[in-house]
Amino acid sequence: MAIEITRTAEDKIWINGKIVVRDMNNHWVSQSELMPMEEAKLRDYLNENGLIHE
């Protein structure tokens, strides 16, 4: 299954048509349930682009 990730704003990422936003605590939150493969690809994308701040 192909997974498409598009960042449309500093705090918004779309993954296969599902929106993921960064909340005020700097956490990325999906507004729809993601499939396990989508979660893994999103984590990879966030790490590769330095978007996870722990």
C-alpha positions in Angstrom: 0.0 0.0 0.0 1.5 3.4 -1.0 1.5 6.0 1.7 1.4 9.6 0.7 2.6 12.3 3.2 2.2 16.0 2.4 3.0 18.9 4.8 0.7 21.8 4.0 1.7 24.1 6.9 4.2 24.2 9.8 1.7 22.4 12.0 -0.3 20.3 9.5 0.6 17.0 7.8 -1.7 15.0 5.6 -1.1 11.2 5.4 -3.3 9.4 2.9 -6.0 12.1 3.3 -6.0 12.0 7.1 -4.9 15.2 8.9 -2.3 15.2 11.6 -1.7 18.5 13.5 0.8 19.7 16.1 -0.9 20.7 19.3 0.1 23.4 21.7 2.3 20.9 23.6 4.3 20.3 20.4 2.8 16.8 20.0 1.6 15.5 16.6 -2.0 14.3 16.9 -4.1 12.6 14.2 -7.7 13.6 14.0 -8.5 10.2 12.4 -7.3 6.7 13.3 -4.1 5.8 11.4 -3.3 2.3 10.2 -0.2 0.8 11.8 1.8 1.2 8.5 0.7 4.9 8.3 1.8 5.5 11.9 5.2 4.0 11.2 5.7 6.0 8.0 4.6 9.2 9.8 7.1 8.5 12.6 9.9 8.0 10.0 8.9 11.2 8.3 8.8 13.2 11.5 12.2 11.9 12.5 13.8 12.4 9.1 12.6 16.0 9.0 13.5 16.9 12.6 9.9 17.5 13.6 9.9 15.4 16.8 11.1 17.3 19.9 11.2 15.2 23.0 
